[in-house]
Amino acid sequence: FGPAAYAPTAPAVPMAGGPGATGLTATGPMAAAPAPQPPKKKRKGLVTALVLVGLLAFAGAGGGLVYAFMKDDGQKKNNQAADNKKAKNSDASPSPSEDPTASPGGDESSAPATPAQDPTPVDYKNINLPDEYHLSLSDEPVKPTNSDNDTNADFQYTDNNYSDDQVDTETGKLVLLDAGQEGSLDTCRSDTRFTETILTKQLTKGAQMCLTTNYGHVALITLKGYSPKSGPSSYMTVDVRVWRNAVQPKQDS
């Protein structure tokens, strides 16, 4: 074999320790040193941002809850105040309304009040009222009685032997209506030609008299006639129409 059979051997390269350094020697080209890694970015900023977002979200939710609570509480207070106002108004008694027709400072006794609605009249036909008997408008039916209680002698007939016969009232006032004058409740209420006694010679058949008692009853009495002179008793025949509680009763003084 000749010298060309072998490749020339590369000279030994000393290690980084410098001349004379001991250790292994490289037998080939040196391996490249690893590239330096860039420093890792810190996540502190990201964490801070996430914390701030969380705080803002929590604050927003908390603010919404506070607003909702305050709104609900305010609504409850408003409702309670409204309920209290309604209860106060319902407990208050209404003040009586004044009569617009009443005259200021007037004497109520001079114009007695009348019921808001006129009572229904009741008719009693062909009553034979004997001498010294009387009628009471409070009776039902109205009929002659000879009770000694004068408080019930609303209308009575007297046949006097030594003076003129008469009709009278012990409990109210009479008015003899003129011929052709309407015999109605309004007429009896408004006519003020009062008397307590009317002579029978002033009465003709068909004559009408208004009677108003102190107890608030009103009657229209129509003369129908008298008993025959030859008869065993003396009486007068009348029709009576009664409006009970038609005017204000007279107050006891």
DASUL-V16327 format. One record per residue. N is the residue number from 0. RES is the residue in three letters. SS is DSSP state (hx for helix, st for strand, lp for the rest). PHI is phi as a letter, one per 30 degrees, with the letter a starting at -180 (NA if undefined). Layout:
BEGIN
n=N res=RES ss=SS phi=PHI
n=N res=RES ss=SS phi=PHI
END
This chain:
BEGIN
n=0 res=PHE ss=lp phi=NA
n=1 res=GLY ss=lp phi=c
n=2 res=PRO ss=hx phi=d
n=3 res=ALA ss=hx phi=d
n=4 res=ALA ss=hx phi=d
n=5 res=TYR ss=lp phi=b
n=6 res=ALA ss=lp phi=d
n=7 res=PRO ss=lp phi=d
n=8 res=THR ss=lp phi=d
n=9 res=ALA ss=lp phi=d
n=10 res=PRO ss=lp phi=d
n=11 res=ALA ss=lp phi=d
n=12 res=VAL ss=st phi=c
n=13 res=PRO ss=lp phi=d
n=14 res=MET ss=lp phi=d
n=15 res=ALA ss=lp phi=d
n=16 res=GLY ss=lp phi=d
n=17 res=GLY ss=lp phi=j
n=18 res=PRO ss=lp phi=d
n=19 res=GLY ss=lp phi=i
n=20 res=ALA ss=lp phi=d
n=21 res=THR ss=lp phi=c
n=22 res=GLY ss=lp phi=k
n=23 res=LEU ss=lp phi=d
n=24 res=THR ss=lp phi=c
n=25 res=ALA ss=st phi=d
n=26 res=THR ss=lp phi=c
n=27 res=GLY ss=lp phi=b
n=28 res=PRO ss=lp phi=d
n=29 res=MET ss=lp phi=d
n=30 res=ALA ss=lp phi=d
n=31 res=ALA ss=lp phi=d
n=32 res=ALA ss=lp phi=d
n=33 res=PRO ss=lp phi=d
n=34 res=ALA ss=lp phi=d
n=35 res=PRO ss=lp phi=d
n=36 res=GLN ss=lp phi=d
n=37 res=PRO ss=lp phi=d
n=38 res=PRO ss=lp phi=d
n=39 res=LYS ss=lp phi=d
n=40 res=LYS ss=lp phi=d
n=41 res=LYS ss=lp phi=d
n=42 res=ARG ss=lp phi=c
n=43 res=LYS ss=hx phi=d
n=44 res=GLY ss=hx phi=d
n=45 res=LEU ss=hx phi=d
n=46 res=VAL ss=hx phi=d
n=47 res=THR ss=hx phi=d
n=48 res=ALA ss=hx phi=d
n=49 res=LEU ss=hx phi=d
n=50 res=VAL ss=hx phi=d
n=51 res=LEU ss=hx phi=d
n=52 res=VAL ss=hx phi=d
n=53 res=GLY ss=hx phi=d
n=54 res=LEU ss=hx phi=d
n=55 res=LEU ss=hx phi=d
n=56 res=ALA ss=hx phi=d
n=57 res=PHE ss=hx phi=d
n=58 res=ALA ss=hx phi=d
n=59 res=GLY ss=hx phi=d
n=60 res=ALA ss=hx phi=d
n=61 res=GLY ss=hx phi=d
n=62 res=GLY ss=hx phi=d
n=63 res=GLY ss=hx phi=d
n=64 res=LEU ss=hx phi=d
n=65 res=VAL ss=hx phi=d
n=66 res=TYR ss=hx phi=d
n=67 res=ALA ss=hx phi=d
n=68 res=PHE ss=hx phi=d
n=69 res=MET ss=hx phi=d
n=70 res=LYS ss=hx phi=d
n=71 res=ASP ss=hx phi=d
n=72 res=ASP ss=hx phi=d
n=73 res=GLY ss=hx phi=d
n=74 res=GLN ss=hx phi=d
n=75 res=LYS ss=hx phi=d
n=76 res=LYS ss=hx phi=d
n=77 res=ASN ss=hx phi=d
n=78 res=ASN ss=hx phi=d
n=79 res=GLN ss=hx phi=d
n=80 res=ALA ss=hx phi=d
n=81 res=ALA ss=hx phi=d
n=82 res=ASP ss=hx phi=d
n=83 res=ASN ss=hx phi=d
n=84 res=LYS ss=hx phi=d
n=85 res=LYS ss=hx phi=d
n=86 res=ALA ss=hx phi=d
n=87 res=LYS ss=hx phi=d
n=88 res=ASN ss=hx phi=d
n=89 res=SER ss=hx phi=d
n=90 res=ASP ss=hx phi=d
n=91 res=ALA ss=lp phi=d
n=92 res=SER ss=lp phi=d
n=93 res=PRO ss=lp phi=d
n=94 res=SER ss=lp phi=d
n=95 res=PRO ss=lp phi=d
n=96 res=SER ss=lp phi=d
n=97 res=GLU ss=lp phi=d
n=98 res=ASP ss=lp phi=d
n=99 res=PRO ss=lp phi=d
n=100 res=THR ss=lp phi=d
n=101 res=ALA ss=lp phi=d
n=102 res=SER ss=lp phi=d
n=103 res=PRO ss=lp phi=d
n=104 res=GLY ss=lp phi=i
n=105 res=GLY ss=lp phi=d
n=106 res=ASP ss=lp phi=d
n=107 res=GLU ss=hx phi=d
n=108 res=SER ss=hx phi=d
n=109 res=SER ss=hx phi=d
n=110 res=ALA ss=lp phi=b
n=111 res=PRO ss=lp phi=d
n=112 res=ALA ss=lp phi=d
n=113 res=THR ss=lp phi=c
n=114 res=PRO ss=lp phi=d
n=115 res=ALA ss=lp phi=d
n=116 res=GLN ss=lp phi=b
n=117 res=ASP ss=lp phi=d
n=118 res=PRO ss=lp phi=d
n=119 res=THR ss=lp phi=d
n=120 res=PRO ss=lp phi=d
n=121 res=VAL ss=st phi=b
n=122 res=ASP ss=st phi=c
n=123 res=TYR ss=st phi=b
n=124 res=LYS ss=st phi=c
n=125 res=ASN ss=st phi=h
n=126 res=ILE ss=st phi=d
n=127 res=ASN ss=st phi=c
n=128 res=LEU ss=st phi=c
n=129 res=PRO ss=st phi=d
n=130 res=ASP ss=lp phi=e
n=131 res=GLU ss=lp phi=i
n=132 res=TYR ss=st phi=c
n=133 res=HIS ss=st phi=b
n=134 res=LEU ss=st phi=c
n=135 res=SER ss=lp phi=c
n=136 res=LEU ss=lp phi=d
n=137 res=SER ss=lp phi=d
n=138 res=ASP ss=lp phi=d
n=139 res=GLU ss=lp phi=b
n=140 res=PRO ss=lp phi=d
n=141 res=VAL ss=lp phi=d
n=142 res=LYS ss=lp phi=a
n=143 res=PRO ss=lp phi=d
n=144 res=THR ss=st phi=b
n=145 res=ASN ss=lp phi=c
n=146 res=SER ss=lp phi=d
n=147 res=ASP ss=lp phi=d
n=148 res=ASN ss=lp phi=d
n=149 res=ASP ss=hx phi=d
n=150 res=THR ss=hx phi=d
n=151 res=ASN ss=hx phi=c
n=152 res=ALA ss=lp phi=d
n=153 res=ASP ss=lp phi=d
n=154 res=PHE ss=st phi=b
n=155 res=GLN ss=st phi=b
n=156 res=TYR ss=st phi=c
n=157 res=THR ss=st phi=b
n=158 res=ASP ss=lp phi=c
n=159 res=ASN ss=lp phi=d
n=160 res=ASN ss=lp phi=d
n=161 res=TYR ss=lp phi=c
n=162 res=SER ss=lp phi=b
n=163 res=ASP ss=lp phi=d
n=164 res=ASP ss=lp phi=d
n=165 res=GLN ss=st phi=a
n=166 res=VAL ss=st phi=c
n=167 res=ASP ss=st phi=a
n=168 res=THR ss=lp phi=b
n=169 res=GLU ss=lp phi=c
n=170 res=THR ss=lp phi=b
n=171 res=GLY ss=st phi=a
n=172 res=LYS ss=st phi=b
n=173 res=LEU ss=st phi=c
n=174 res=VAL ss=st phi=b
n=175 res=LEU ss=st phi=d
n=176 res=LEU ss=lp phi=d
n=177 res=ASP ss=lp phi=d
n=178 res=ALA ss=lp phi=d
n=179 res=GLY ss=lp phi=i
n=180 res=GLN ss=lp phi=d
n=181 res=GLU ss=lp phi=d
n=182 res=GLY ss=lp phi=c
n=183 res=SER ss=lp phi=b
n=184 res=LEU ss=hx phi=d
n=185 res=ASP ss=hx phi=d
n=186 res=THR ss=hx phi=d
n=187 res=CYS ss=hx phi=d
n=188 res=ARG ss=hx phi=d
n=189 res=SER ss=hx phi=c
n=190 res=ASP ss=lp phi=d
n=191 res=THR ss=lp phi=c
n=192 res=ARG ss=lp phi=d
n=193 res=PHE ss=lp phi=d
n=194 res=THR ss=st phi=a
n=195 res=GLU ss=lp phi=c
n=196 res=THR ss=st phi=b
n=197 res=ILE ss=st phi=b
n=198 res=LEU ss=st phi=d
n=199 res=THR ss=hx phi=d
n=200 res=LYS ss=hx phi=d
n=201 res=GLN ss=hx phi=d
n=202 res=LEU ss=lp phi=c
n=203 res=THR ss=lp phi=c
n=204 res=LYS ss=lp phi=e
n=205 res=GLY ss=lp phi=j
n=206 res=ALA ss=lp phi=d
n=207 res=GLN ss=st phi=b
n=208 res=MET ss=st phi=b
n=209 res=CYS ss=st phi=c
n=210 res=LEU ss=st phi=b
n=211 res=THR ss=st phi=b
n=212 res=THR ss=st phi=c
n=213 res=ASN ss=lp phi=d
n=214 res=TYR ss=lp phi=c
n=215 res=GLY ss=lp phi=j
n=216 res=HIS ss=lp phi=c
n=217 res=VAL ss=st phi=b
n=218 res=ALA ss=st phi=b
n=219 res=LEU ss=st phi=c
n=220 res=ILE ss=st phi=c
n=221 res=THR ss=st phi=c
n=222 res=LEU ss=st phi=d
n=223 res=LYS ss=st phi=c
n=224 res=GLY ss=st phi=l
n=225 res=TYR ss=st phi=b
n=226 res=SER ss=lp phi=d
n=227 res=PRO ss=lp phi=d
n=228 res=LYS ss=lp phi=d
n=229 res=SER ss=lp phi=d
n=230 res=GLY ss=lp phi=d
n=231 res=PRO ss=lp phi=d
n=232 res=SER ss=lp phi=b
n=233 res=SER ss=lp phi=c
n=234 res=TYR ss=st phi=a
n=235 res=MET ss=st phi=b
n=236 res=THR ss=st phi=c
n=237 res=VAL ss=st phi=b
n=238 res=ASP ss=st phi=c
n=239 res=VAL ss=st phi=b
n=240 res=ARG ss=st phi=c
n=241 res=VAL ss=st phi=c
n=242 res=TRP ss=st phi=c
n=243 res=ARG ss=lp phi=d
n=244 res=ASN ss=lp phi=h
n=245 res=ALA ss=lp phi=c
n=246 res=VAL ss=lp phi=b
n=247 res=GLN ss=lp phi=d
n=248 res=PRO ss=lp phi=d
n=249 res=LYS ss=lp phi=d
n=250 res=GLN ss=lp phi=d
n=251 res=ASP ss=lp phi=d
n=252 res=SER ss=lp phi=d
END
